[in-house]
């Protein structure tokens, strides 16, 4: 039976011999002579054209497209046949699975030739010996001519695309080619799509050039029909029909059997698998990780080469066995054995797939790790790593190492050994080593993720360091399989298991002071062993700049010093190792330092059942912090519990009462600043309360005093040491520098009880009791009334252990005058205080300013108001909380005078009820008789008075001393201002005299100017004149300008400027008969108006008078402006300007420094005082009002200057 076989580009011709056992042509041998062969050949036309789009690229689909039968496919798979032309399509395989491929198959048949029965007759055969000599099994008896073409379109698929989607686009566009697609009509998007297509051509056509893209394919496809020639002379064999030779002669060789189909399918499966293995290897070698590490690519290429070598070996074995099986020399078992050996070899499909899958997994793992290290330099080889390590500018190199990538693999060694030895002939079963690859270790994912994260973080923190480099390498390190981090120092490996320190935990603040913050570093577990120290960064929350602080040793605690008190900071830190620093920790929430430094170590004065604690205010107070009060903590030495007492305000001492006698106490103090928090406690101080009460000093004082009044009780004048310094000073006792000196200033008018209060204080201090038959008088009477009226008296009572107070006391007694003196009284008192404060060198502070008033007074006198405000204006703003009220003649009720003080805005400290801080006194029993019949009443008043003084002195003990530095500055500037204002007042009075003279002169000149205006104001008058005017004429006038002559008056000929020929004065030649020169008519002009004169009355001007009047008016206006300037302005001089500027500066400074403005510098205040004096009309009020009016002149100057100050 005849066989139909595709030509596959082989050079078939009729009568050619063919061996079906090897599927090979036998050229040069034939059964017929040429002439006989060509005779009786049957030829018929068989034109047919078809196309097909092939979406698959497998061997099976390619075989189907070329109509390969099982026998020919088996020969092709064994490599027995060499194809050509369109048959090369069988060998064109995709190189990558990431490649979309669609093939356009074009087929054209033209004619069919065959031998006739005459040719097959033995008589017509010329060469019969061929049957016995040639190893042929068939002869070609028929050929179908034509041509085929395969256009293979490929497109690389990006990772974001799907192979199927791209293939679908390819398929759509390829199907349009046979339809005659016009490229020019494609839109831009389609053109962009097809521009990505690549094209290869396999065909039986002779082309000038092969297509390489979609556009070429369209053009070539359209030209294919013409490529066969006009007579299809270029057609080639497409299909041949073979006739068995043994049918012609039994001596001929014959095809005994064909192999089983399943053997062909198995061979196809093996070859197809190896094609896919090659594609997979190609894909793996293109993986980014393989491109970065040549060792990986080398192993894959080596394995691909081994697979190709095995494929050739496998095909060679099949090629050797297949013809023998077909010829009957071997059984099919021989081929079965080949497949069996393949399955027993390392090339078993399971092993190959397992190896490639693991390679893909390894590459994926490496790629994923490399994605986590995007900015790190990858050094592919050890040579390149050595170049990095030997860089002289690099001290440290940190290397993320894939330590198993370059290691040898047993399976690859086995494959190579199997190919190089004769094991492929052995029937021994190969067993793949059961080794767990490095990337499948259970601990690796967690470890690798942390290594990658910490390595990248460490690199990011240190990339700017020029002495460091970070690289990724693949140095074989079997001691650390998988991944590791190497640290190189100076090119030498110092740590093969280096762990860079990870990001430490956010700091937890443990201790903070006013200038330090302490926390314990909490390093992460990863890299903990490599930490050598820490770098701390902090910043103020209001700023952006971080301050760095390095800690060289890895100590347990970190203390940041040099911070600002009462400031918010944020902290972060990083670990420091040999190679660099870790990622910075999280930033703490804002941490505010303590508002102040600790108060000074307490100084304690102990009494039997009380201690007085003194301390120095904190040396450093943060911005925005205000000490509201202090917390004083105390406890007995043997106790563990601290008790506390708060001062309630900002004072630097505290009295703790109710203590046990003869007991040791420990004391510490902390400053409380409200919302800003509390300072650290001071250092502790210790004190022991004494066992007994001190001995009173009253009886000792009697012997040293002078009796001035016999009793009962007798009154003794204390005889202190007297000194005169521009003021009176009386001193009792010796100064004790270890004891505080409390200084109080007493201010009060006559009748306020100030002197009696001072005597009461002295009796209390010396311990005088009601039962004693004596009293003391401390206040002194001076021989000179003048001295008394102008000087301050100072009483100094130095500390003595027998006294009732635990400190020295200085009482500054201001002069006392009759309130009828008004402004003069105030001036004298303030002047006396000024002299004292600026000359008393031994007094540099003050604890209290005490306004002494009578408690029952419902209102203050104008003089009291003026006095208290004036005294306040002498002190700085810091003194307000030290001003208090001493209310005499008081009873158990709230003194009415407090409301009067508040109504007049007298500055002072306030108590918890919002009233001025005050102390009530009633000294009526001080010098009263202590006879038994009045004992009950006297005892009551005595105890009330004693308790009042005790309360006052207890409070005074806790008051904060205020330096007089600011007050002295205020006094100095106030004195300067008073002198400048008085000088300005004198200059103003002179200015007023100058202004008066100026006004009189201006008035005289105004009168003169007014007289001139009156004498010349009639400079305009009426007169009659003739006025020339134009009158319209009913009849025109003809004039000759050349002759200056009226040629025709009252012409009625209706002439115009264009045509004057109608005028009777113009002849027929156009000449004027009237004018002297007989001028042409065109020279003449027509006049339609005539001049007339009209009588008219008009206003005339006497210019001489007008000039005098205008001059006088201008002078009047100038004089009025000058008078306004005189009224409103000053005739300032250089000295006036200088004084004004000095006043401005002093007033501005005093406004900032002084507690209150000087009341005598306010016209409003003075007006209120004048009004009050006038309403009360007390004795001497007229003189006081006059003095206030005089003082008001200074106030007016001040307010005028203040207006300028406000403007500036």
Secondary structure in CASP SS format (residue, H / E / C, confidence):
PFRMAT SS
TARGET T0000
AUTHOR 0000-0000-0000
METHOD secondary structure of the structure
MODEL  1
X C 1.00
X C 1.00
X E 1.00
X E 1.00
X E 1.00
X E 1.00
X C 1.00
X C 1.00
X C 1.00
X C 1.00
X C 1.00
X C 1.00
X C 1.00
X C 1.00
X C 1.00
X C 1.00
X E 1.00
X E 1.00
X E 1.00
X C 1.00
X C 1.00
X C 1.00
X C 1.00
X E 1.00
X E 1.00
X E 1.00
X C 1.00
X C 1.00
X C 1.00
X C 1.00
X C 1.00
X C 1.00
X C 1.00
X H 1.00
X H 1.00
X H 1.00
X H 1.00
X H 1.00
X C 1.00
X C 1.00
X C 1.00
X E 1.00
X E 1.00
X E 1.00
X E 1.00
X E 1.00
X E 1.00
X E 1.00
X E 1.00
X E 1.00
X E 1.00
X E 1.00
X E 1.00
X E 1.00
X C 1.00
X C 1.00
X C 1.00
X C 1.00
X H 1.00
X H 1.00
X H 1.00
X H 1.00
X H 1.00
X H 1.00
X H 1.00
X C 1.00
X C 1.00
X C 1.00
X C 1.00
X H 1.00
X H 1.00
X H 1.00
X H 1.00
X H 1.00
X H 1.00
X H 1.00
X H 1.00
X H 1.00
X C 1.00
X C 1.00
X C 1.00
X C 1.00
X C 1.00
X C 1.00
X H 1.00
X H 1.00
X H 1.00
X H 1.00
X H 1.00
X H 1.00
X H 1.00
X C 1.00
X C 1.00
X C 1.00
X C 1.00
X C 1.00
X C 1.00
X C 1.00
X E 1.00
X E 1.00
X E 1.00
X E 1.00
X E 1.00
X E 1.00
X E 1.00
X E 1.00
X E 1.00
X E 1.00
X E 1.00
X E 1.00
X E 1.00
X E 1.00
X E 1.00
X E 1.00
X C 1.00
X C 1.00
X H 1.00
X H 1.00
X H 1.00
X H 1.00
X C 1.00
X H 1.00
X H 1.00
X H 1.00
X C 1.00
X C 1.00
X C 1.00
X C 1.00
X C 1.00
X H 1.00
X H 1.00
X H 1.00
X H 1.00
X C 1.00
X C 1.00
X C 1.00
X C 1.00
X E 1.00
X E 1.00
X E 1.00
X E 1.00
X E 1.00
X E 1.00
X E 1.00
X E 1.00
X E 1.00
X E 1.00
X E 1.00
X E 1.00
X E 1.00
X E 1.00
X E 1.00
X E 1.00
X E 1.00
X E 1.00
X E 1.00
X C 1.00
X C 1.00
X C 1.00
X C 1.00
X C 1.00
X C 1.00
X H 1.00
X H 1.00
X H 1.00
X H 1.00
X H 1.00
X H 1.00
X H 1.00
X H 1.00
X H 1.00
X H 1.00
X H 1.00
X H 1.00
X H 1.00
X C 1.00
X C 1.00
X C 1.00
X C 1.00
X C 1.00
X C 1.00
X C 1.00
X H 1.00
X H 1.00
X H 1.00
X C 1.00
X C 1.00
X H 1.00
X H 1.00
X H 1.00
X H 1.00
X H 1.00
X H 1.00
X H 1.00
X C 1.00
X C 1.00
X C 1.00
X E 1.00
X E 1.00
X E 1.00
X E 1.00
X E 1.00
X E 1.00
X C 1.00
X C 1.00
X C 1.00
X C 1.00
X C 1.00
X C 1.00
X C 1.00
X C 1.00
X C 1.00
X E 1.00
X H 1.00
X H 1.00
X H 1.00
X H 1.00
X H 1.00
X H 1.00
X H 1.00
X H 1.00
X H 1.00
X H 1.00
X H 1.00
X H 1.00
X H 1.00
X H 1.00
X C 1.00
X C 1.00
X C 1.00
X C 1.00
X C 1.00
X C 1.00
X C 1.00
X C 1.00
X E 1.00
X E 1.00
X E 1.00
X E 1.00
X E 1.00
X E 1.00
X E 1.00
X E 1.00
X E 1.00
X H 1.00
X H 1.00
X H 1.00
X C 1.00
X C 1.00
X C 1.00
X C 1.00
X C 1.00
X C 1.00
X C 1.00
X C 1.00
X C 1.00
X C 1.00
X C 1.00
X C 1.00
X C 1.00
X H 1.00
X H 1.00
X H 1.00
X H 1.00
X H 1.00
X H 1.00
X H 1.00
X H 1.00
X H 1.00
X H 1.00
X H 1.00
X H 1.00
X H 1.00
X H 1.00
X H 1.00
X H 1.00
X H 1.00
X H 1.00
X H 1.00
X H 1.00
X H 1.00
X H 1.00
X H 1.00
X H 1.00
X H 1.00
X C 1.00
X C 1.00
X H 1.00
X H 1.00
X H 1.00
X H 1.00
X H 1.00
X C 1.00
X H 1.00
X H 1.00
X H 1.00
X H 1.00
X H 1.00
X H 1.00
X H 1.00
X H 1.00
X H 1.00
X H 1.00
X H 1.00
X H 1.00
X H 1.00
X H 1.00
X H 1.00
X H 1.00
X H 1.00
X H 1.00
X H 1.00
X H 1.00
X H 1.00
X H 1.00
X H 1.00
X H 1.00
X H 1.00
X H 1.00
X H 1.00
X H 1.00
X H 1.00
X H 1.00
X H 1.00
X H 1.00
X H 1.00
X H 1.00
X C 1.00
X C 1.00
X C 1.00
X C 1.00
X C 1.00
X H 1.00
X H 1.00
X H 1.00
X H 1.00
X H 1.00
X H 1.00
X H 1.00
X H 1.00
X H 1.00
X H 1.00
X H 1.00
X H 1.00
X C 1.00
X C 1.00
X C 1.00
X C 1.00
X H 1.00
X H 1.00
X H 1.00
X H 1.00
X H 1.00
X H 1.00
X H 1.00
X H 1.00
X H 1.00
X H 1.00
X H 1.00
X H 1.00
X H 1.00
X H 1.00
X H 1.00
X H 1.00
X H 1.00
X H 1.00
X H 1.00
X H 1.00
X H 1.00
X H 1.00
X H 1.00
X C 1.00
X C 1.00
X C 1.00
X C 1.00
X C 1.00
X E 1.00
X E 1.00
X C 1.00
X C 1.00
X C 1.00
X H 1.00
X H 1.00
X H 1.00
X H 1.00
X H 1.00
X H 1.00
X H 1.00
X H 1.00
X C 1.00
X C 1.00
X C 1.00
X C 1.00
X C 1.00
X C 1.00
X E 1.00
X E 1.00
X E 1.00
X E 1.00
X E 1.00
X E 1.00
X E 1.00
X C 1.00
X C 1.00
X C 1.00
X C 1.00
X C 1.00
X C 1.00
X C 1.00
X H 1.00
X H 1.00
X H 1.00
X H 1.00
X H 1.00
X H 1.00
X H 1.00
X H 1.00
X H 1.00
X H 1.00
X H 1.00
X C 1.00
X H 1.00
X H 1.00
X H 1.00
X H 1.00
X C 1.00
X C 1.00
X C 1.00
X C 1.00
X C 1.00
X C 1.00
X C 1.00
X C 1.00
X C 1.00
X C 1.00
X C 1.00
X C 1.00
X H 1.00
X H 1.00
X H 1.00
X C 1.00
X C 1.00
X C 1.00
X H 1.00
X H 1.00
X H 1.00
X H 1.00
X H 1.00
X H 1.00
X H 1.00
X H 1.00
X H 1.00
X H 1.00
X H 1.00
X H 1.00
X H 1.00
X H 1.00
X H 1.00
X H 1.00
X H 1.00
X H 1.00
X H 1.00
X C 1.00
X C 1.00
X C 1.00
X C 1.00
X C 1.00
X E 1.00
X E 1.00
X E 1.00
X E 1.00
X E 1.00
X E 1.00
X C 1.00
X C 1.00
X C 1.00
X C 1.00
X H 1.00
X H 1.00
X H 1.00
X C 1.00
X C 1.00
X E 1.00
X E 1.00
X E 1.00
X E 1.00
X E 1.00
X E 1.00
X E 1.00
X C 1.00
X C 1.00
X E 1.00
X E 1.00
X E 1.00
X E 1.00
X C 1.00
X C 1.00
X C 1.00
X C 1.00
X C 1.00
X C 1.00
X C 1.00
X C 1.00
X C 1.00
X C 1.00
X C 1.00
X C 1.00
X C 1.00
X E 1.00
X E 1.00
X E 1.00
X E 1.00
X C 1.00
X C 1.00
X C 1.00
X C 1.00
X E 1.00
X E 1.00
X E 1.00
X C 1.00
X C 1.00
X C 1.00
X C 1.00
X C 1.00
X C 1.00
X C 1.00
X C 1.00
X H 1.00
X H 1.00
X H 1.00
X E 1.00
X E 1.00
X E 1.00
X E 1.00
X E 1.00
X E 1.00
X E 1.00
X E 1.00
X E 1.00
X E 1.00
X C 1.00
X C 1.00
X C 1.00
X C 1.00
X C 1.00
X C 1.00
X E 1.00
X E 1.00
X E 1.00
X E 1.00
X E 1.00
X C 1.00
X C 1.00
X C 1.00
X C 1.00
X C 1.00
X C 1.00
X E 1.00
X E 1.00
X E 1.00
X C 1.00
X C 1.00
X C 1.00
X C 1.00
X C 1.00
X C 1.00
X C 1.00
X E 1.00
X E 1.00
X E 1.00
X E 1.00
X E 1.00
X E 1.00
X E 1.00
X E 1.00
X E 1.00
X E 1.00
X C 1.00
X C 1.00
X C 1.00
X E 1.00
X C 1.00
X C 1.00
X C 1.00
X C 1.00
X C 1.00
X C 1.00
X C 1.00
X C 1.00
X C 1.00
X E 1.00
X E 1.00
X C 1.00
X C 1.00
X C 1.00
X E 1.00
X C 1.00
X C 1.00
X C 1.00
X C 1.00
X C 1.00
X C 1.00
X E 1.00
X E 1.00
X E 1.00
X E 1.00
X C 1.00
X C 1.00
X C 1.00
X E 1.00
X E 1.00
X E 1.00
X E 1.00
X E 1.00
X C 1.00
X C 1.00
X C 1.00
X C 1.00
X C 1.00
X C 1.00
X E 1.00
X C 1.00
X C 1.00
X C 1.00
X C 1.00
X C 1.00
X C 1.00
X C 1.00
X E 1.00
X E 1.00
X E 1.00
X E 1.00
X E 1.00
X E 1.00
X E 1.00
X E 1.00
X C 1.00
X C 1.00
X C 1.00
X C 1.00
X C 1.00
X C 1.00
X E 1.00
X E 1.00
X E 1.00
X E 1.00
X C 1.00
X C 1.00
X C 1.00
X C 1.00
X C 1.00
X C 1.00
X E 1.00
X E 1.00
X E 1.00
X E 1.00
X E 1.00
X C 1.00
X C 1.00
X C 1.00
X C 1.00
X C 1.00
X C 1.00
X E 1.00
X E 1.00
X E 1.00
X E 1.00
X E 1.00
X E 1.00
X E 1.00
X E 1.00
X E 1.00
X C 1.00
X H 1.00
X H 1.00
X H 1.00
X C 1.00
X E 1.00
X C 1.00
X C 1.00
X C 1.00
X C 1.00
X C 1.00
X C 1.00
X E 1.00
X E 1.00
X E 1.00
X E 1.00
X C 1.00
X C 1.00
X C 1.00
X C 1.00
X C 1.00
X C 1.00
X C 1.00
X C 1.00
X C 1.00
X H 1.00
X H 1.00
X H 1.00
X H 1.00
X H 1.00
X H 1.00
X C 1.00
X C 1.00
X E 1.00
X E 1.00
X E 1.00
X E 1.00
X C 1.00
X C 1.00
X C 1.00
X C 1.00
X E 1.00
X E 1.00
X E 1.00
X E 1.00
X C 1.00
X C 1.00
X C 1.00
X E 1.00
X E 1.00
X E 1.00
X E 1.00
X C 1.00
X C 1.00
X C 1.00
X E 1.00
X E 1.00
X E 1.00
X E 1.00
X E 1.00
X C 1.00
X C 1.00
X C 1.00
X C 1.00
X C 1.00
X C 1.00
X C 1.00
X C 1.00
X E 1.00
X E 1.00
X E 1.00
X E 1.00
X E 1.00
X E 1.00
X E 1.00
X C 1.00
X C 1.00
X C 1.00
X C 1.00
X C 1.00
X C 1.00
X H 1.00
X H 1.00
X H 1.00
X H 1.00
X H 1.00
X H 1.00
X H 1.00
X H 1.00
X H 1.00
X H 1.00
X H 1.00
X H 1.00
X H 1.00
X C 1.00
X C 1.00
X C 1.00
X C 1.00
X C 1.00
X C 1.00
X C 1.00
X E 1.00
X E 1.00
X E 1.00
X E 1.00
X C 1.00
X C 1.00
X C 1.00
X C 1.00
X C 1.00
X C 1.00
X C 1.00
X H 1.00
X H 1.00
X H 1.00
X H 1.00
X H 1.00
X H 1.00
X C 1.00
X C 1.00
X E 1.00
X E 1.00
X E 1.00
X E 1.00
X E 1.00
X C 1.00
X C 1.00
X C 1.00
X C 1.00
X C 1.00
X C 1.00
X C 1.00
X C 1.00
X C 1.00
X C 1.00
X E 1.00
X E 1.00
X E 1.00
X E 1.00
X E 1.00
X E 1.00
X C 1.00
X C 1.00
X C 1.00
X C 1.00
X C 1.00
X H 1.00
X H 1.00
X H 1.00
X C 1.00
X H 1.00
X H 1.00
X H 1.00
X H 1.00
X H 1.00
X H 1.00
X H 1.00
X H 1.00
X H 1.00
X H 1.00
X H 1.00
X H 1.00
X H 1.00
X H 1.00
X H 1.00
X H 1.00
X H 1.00
X C 1.00
X C 1.00
X C 1.00
X C 1.00
X C 1.00
X E 1.00
X E 1.00
X C 1.00
X E 1.00
X E 1.00
X E 1.00
X E 1.00
X E 1.00
X E 1.00
X E 1.00
X C 1.00
X C 1.00
X C 1.00
X C 1.00
X C 1.00
X C 1.00
X C 1.00
X H 1.00
X H 1.00
X H 1.00
X H 1.00
X H 1.00
X H 1.00
X H 1.00
X H 1.00
X H 1.00
X H 1.00
X H 1.00
X H 1.00
X C 1.00
X C 1.00
X E 1.00
X H 1.00
X H 1.00
X H 1.00
X H 1.00
X H 1.00
X H 1.00
X E 1.00
X E 1.00
X E 1.00
X E 1.00
X E 1.00
X E 1.00
X C 1.00
X C 1.00
X C 1.00
X C 1.00
X C 1.00
X C 1.00
X C 1.00
X C 1.00
X H 1.00
X H 1.00
X H 1.00
X H 1.00
X H 1.00
X H 1.00
X H 1.00
X C 1.00
X C 1.00
X C 1.00
X C 1.00
X C 1.00
X C 1.00
X E 1.00
X C 1.00
X C 1.00
X C 1.00
X C 1.00
X C 1.00
X E 1.00
X C 1.00
X E 1.00
X E 1.00
X E 1.00
X C 1.00
X C 1.00
X C 1.00
X C 1.00
X C 1.00
X C 1.00
X C 1.00
X C 1.00
X C 1.00
X C 1.00
X C 1.00
X H 1.00
X H 1.00
X H 1.00
X H 1.00
X H 1.00
X H 1.00
X H 1.00
X H 1.00
X H 1.00
X H 1.00
X H 1.00
X H 1.00
X H 1.00
X H 1.00
X H 1.00
X H 1.00
X H 1.00
X H 1.00
X H 1.00
X H 1.00
X H 1.00
X H 1.00
X H 1.00
X H 1.00
X H 1.00
X H 1.00
X H 1.00
X C 1.00
X C 1.00
X C 1.00
X E 1.00
X E 1.00
X C 1.00
X H 1.00
X H 1.00
X H 1.00
X H 1.00
X H 1.00
X H 1.00
X H 1.00
X H 1.00
X H 1.00
X H 1.00
X H 1.00
X H 1.00
X H 1.00
X H 1.00
X H 1.00
X H 1.00
X H 1.00
X H 1.00
X H 1.00
X H 1.00
X H 1.00
X H 1.00
X H 1.00
X H 1.00
X H 1.00
X H 1.00
X H 1.00
X H 1.00
X H 1.00
X H 1.00
X H 1.00
X H 1.00
X H 1.00
X H 1.00
X H 1.00
X H 1.00
X H 1.00
X H 1.00
X H 1.00
X H 1.00
X H 1.00
X H 1.00
X H 1.00
X H 1.00
X H 1.00
X H 1.00
X H 1.00
X H 1.00
X H 1.00
X H 1.00
X H 1.00
X H 1.00
X C 1.00
X C 1.00
X C 1.00
X E 1.00
X E 1.00
X E 1.00
X E 1.00
X E 1.00
X E 1.00
X E 1.00
X E 1.00
X E 1.00
X E 1.00
X E 1.00
X E 1.00
X E 1.00
X E 1.00
X E 1.00
X E 1.00
X E 1.00
X E 1.00
X E 1.00
X E 1.00
X E 1.00
X C 1.00
X C 1.00
X C 1.00
X C 1.00
X E 1.00
X E 1.00
X E 1.00
X E 1.00
X E 1.00
X E 1.00
X E 1.00
X C 1.00
X C 1.00
X C 1.00
X C 1.00
X C 1.00
X C 1.00
X C 1.00
X C 1.00
X C 1.00
X C 1.00
X C 1.00
X C 1.00
X C 1.00
X C 1.00
X E 1.00
X C 1.00
X C 1.00
X C 1.00
X C 1.00
X E 1.00
X E 1.00
X C 1.00
X C 1.00
X C 1.00
X C 1.00
X C 1.00
X C 1.00
X C 1.00
X E 1.00
X H 1.00
X H 1.00
X H 1.00
X E 1.00
X E 1.00
X E 1.00
X E 1.00
X E 1.00
X E 1.00
X E 1.00
X E 1.00
X E 1.00
X E 1.00
X E 1.00
X E 1.00
X E 1.00
X E 1.00
X E 1.00
X E 1.00
X E 1.00
X E 1.00
X C 1.00
X H 1.00
X H 1.00
X H 1.00
X H 1.00
X H 1.00
X H 1.00
X H 1.00
X H 1.00
X H 1.00
X H 1.00
X H 1.00
X H 1.00
X H 1.00
X H 1.00
X H 1.00
X H 1.00
X H 1.00
X H 1.00
X H 1.00
X H 1.00
X H 1.00
X H 1.00
X H 1.00
X H 1.00
X H 1.00
X H 1.00
X C 1.00
X C 1.00
X C 1.00
X C 1.00
X C 1.00
X H 1.00
X H 1.00
X H 1.00
X H 1.00
X H 1.00
X H 1.00
X H 1.00
X H 1.00
X H 1.00
X H 1.00
X H 1.00
X H 1.00
X H 1.00
X H 1.00
X H 1.00
X H 1.00
X H 1.00
X H 1.00
X H 1.00
X H 1.00
X E 1.00
X C 1.00
X C 1.00
X C 1.00
X C 1.00
X H 1.00
X H 1.00
X H 1.00
X C 1.00
X H 1.00
X H 1.00
X H 1.00
X H 1.00
X H 1.00
X H 1.00
X H 1.00
X H 1.00
X H 1.00
X H 1.00
X H 1.00
X H 1.00
X H 1.00
X H 1.00
X C 1.00
X C 1.00
X C 1.00
X C 1.00
X H 1.00
X H 1.00
X H 1.00
X H 1.00
X H 1.00
X H 1.00
X H 1.00
X H 1.00
X H 1.00
X H 1.00
X H 1.00
X H 1.00
X H 1.00
X H 1.00
X H 1.00
X H 1.00
X H 1.00
X H 1.00
X H 1.00
X H 1.00
X H 1.00
X H 1.00
X H 1.00
X H 1.00
X H 1.00
X H 1.00
X H 1.00
X C 1.00
END
